[in-house]
Amino acid sequence: MKIVSINVGLPREVTWQGKLVTTGIFKKPVDAPVMMRTLNLDGDGQADLTVHGGLTKAVYVYPSEHYGYWRTELPGVDLPWGMFGENFTAEGLFEEAVYIGDKFRIGETEVLITEPRMPCYKLGIKFGRADIIKRFLASRRTGFYFAVVREGMVGAGDAVELIGRGQREISVADITRLYAFEQTS
């Protein structure tokens, strides 16, 4: 398991469906290691702190392997790392195989999985299409959030080492499945 890309971006205003919206979903890969702090990565920010960021959603992680699925689902759409608004594009961290409470060492840091990502309308802004939100949730390829246990420097290429298993009963995929079921039933 490793970090393929670290992506950051500060909130900015965009027009969506005739309204001015502030969003931090526009992330771009960085070339150098960055400092990961308790609330986010240096150079990164969230626009609406009532639903994004904070201690339990400091860093959003998305599996790099999911990009292949989306290239098939969305032919002709450019999908650079960070397209889903993730801070870490990571290899080998699948929702079915990671659990709430799992603890990892990445670079100088330690992080803890807290919850899956549940998409909001701003993903539609990023893709320029409102249907992506339902498609994203239905795919169950949502990624998840890290809380930062120990701050430090992280960089693309850093290994992701499991150092503690929170429990083995509830995977990130299980929670997403329950949420998706409630949304469609």
C-alpha positions in Angstrom: 0.0 0.0 0.0 1.3 3.4 -0.8 0.4 7.0 -1.6 0.3 7.6 -5.3 -0.5 11.3 -5.3 -1.0 14.0 -2.7 -3.5 16.6 -3.8 -4.3 20.0 -2.3 -6.4 23.0 -3.1 -7.8 26.1 -1.4 -11.5 27.0 -1.5 -12.7 29.1 -4.5 -15.9 30.5 -5.9 -17.5 28.9 -8.9 -20.9 29.3 -10.6 -23.1 26.2 -10.4 -26.7 26.1 -11.7 -26.8 29.9 -11.7 -25.5 30.4 -8.1 -22.2 31.4 -6.7 -20.8 28.5 -4.6 -17.6 28.3 -2.6 -15.9 24.9 -2.8 -12.6 23.2 -1.9 -13.2 20.2 -4.1 -10.7 21.4 -6.8 -7.4 19.6 -5.8 -4.2 19.3 -7.7 -1.2 17.0 -7.2 1.9 18.4 -5.5 5.4 17.5 -6.4 7.0 17.8 -2.9 6.2 16.4 0.5 3.7 18.4 2.5 3.0 18.8 6.2 -0.1 17.0 7.4 -1.6 18.7 10.4 -4.5 17.8 12.7 -7.1 19.6 10.5 -5.6 19.2 7.0 -2.6 19.3 4.7 -0.6 22.5 4.3 -2.0 24.2 1.1 -5.4 22.6 1.5 -8.7 23.8 2.8 -12.4 23.1 2.9 -15.2 25.5 2.2 -18.1 24.3 4.4 -16.7 23.2 7.7 -20.1 22.0 8.9 -19.8 19.0 6.6 -16.2 18.8 5.4 -12.9 18.7 7.3 -12.5 18.9 11.0 -10.8 16.4 13.3 -12.6 13.3 11.9 -12.4 14.3 8.3 -9.0 15.9 8.0 -7.8 13.9 5.0 -9.9 12.3 2.2 -8.4 9.1 0.7 -9.5 7.6 -2.7 -8.1 4.4 -4.1 -6.1 4.9 -7.3 -7.5 1.6 -8.7 -11.0 3.1 -8.8 -9.9 5.5 -11.6 -9.9 2.5 -14.0 -13.6 1.9 -13.3 -14.4 5.6 -13.8 -12.5 5.7 -17.1 -14.8 3.0 -18.4 -17.9 4.6 -16.9 -17.1 8.1 -18.1 -15.3 7.7 -21.5 -13.7 10.9 -22.7 -13.6 12.5 -19.3 -10.2 13.6 -18.1 -9.5 12.0 -14.8 -6.3 13.4 -13.2 -5.3 12.4 -9.7 -7.4 14.5 -7.3 -10.5 14.5 -9.6 -12.7 13.2 -6.8 -11.5 15.9 -4.4 -9.2 13.5 -2.6 -6.1 14.5 -0.7 -4.5 11.1 -1.0 -4.8 9.0 -4.1 -3.7 5.7 -2.6 -2.9 2.3 -3.9 -4.1 -0.9 -2.2 -6.6 0.7 0.3 -9.9 -0.7 -0.7 -13.2 0.0 1.2 -13.9 -3.7 1.6 -10.5 -4.3 3.3 -10.2 -1.4 5.7 -12.2 -0.9 8.9 -13.3 2.0 11.0 -10.6 2.5 13.6 -7.7 1.1 11.5 -4.5 3.0 12.2 -1.7 3.5 9.7 1.7 5.0 9.5 2.4 7.2 6.4 5.8 9.0 6.3 6.2 10.7 9.6 2.5 10.6 10.4 -0.1 8.3 12.0 -3.7 8.4 10.9 -7.0 6.6 11.8 -9.9 5.7 9.5 -13.0 7.4 10.7 -15.8 7.1 8.1 -16.6 6.7 4.4 -17.0 9.7 2.2 -20.6 10.5 1.4 -20.8 12.6 -1.7 -22.4 16.1 -1.8 -23.5 18.2 -4.7 -20.0 19.7 -5.0 -18.8 16.5 -6.7 -21.3 17.4 -9.4 -19.7 20.8 -9.7 -16.3 19.2 -10.2 -17.6 16.9 -12.9 -20.0 19.4 -14.4 -22.9 16.9 -14.1 -25.3 16.4 -11.3 -25.8 12.7 -12.0 -22.3 11.8 -10.8 -23.4 11.9 -7.2 -25.9 9.1 -7.5 -23.5 7.1 -9.8 -20.6 7.6 -7.3 -22.7 6.4 -4.4 -24.2 3.5 -6.4 -20.7 2.4 -7.4 -19.7 2.1 -3.7 -16.3 3.4 -4.6 -16.4 6.3 -2.2 -13.1 6.3 -0.4 -12.9 7.3 3.3 -11.5 9.9 5.7 -8.5 9.9 8.0 -8.2 11.6 11.4 -4.6 12.7 12.0 -3.2 11.1 15.2 0.4 12.3 14.7 1.3 15.2 12.5 4.3 15.1 10.1 5.5 15.2 6.6 4.0 13.0 3.9 4.8 12.6 0.2 3.8 10.7 -2.9 5.5 7.3 -2.9 5.3 6.9 0.9 4.3 3.5 2.1 1.0 3.1 4.0 1.7 0.7 6.9 -1.2 -0.8 9.0 -0.1 -0.5 12.6 -3.4 -1.2 14.4 -6.7 -2.8 13.5 -9.6 -1.0 15.2 -12.0 -3.9 14.7 -12.9 -6.4 12.0 -16.7 -6.3 12.0 -17.5 -3.0 10.2 -15.6 -2.2 7.0 -15.8 1.1 5.2 -17.8 -0.7 2.5 -20.3 -2.0 5.0 -21.2 1.5 6.2 -21.4 2.8 2.6 -23.7 -0.1 1.7 -26.0 0.7 4.7 -26.1 4.4 3.7 -26.7 3.6 0.1 -29.5 1.2 1.0 -31.2 3.9 3.1 -31.0 6.4 0.3 -32.6 4.0 -2.2 -35.3 2.3 -0.1 
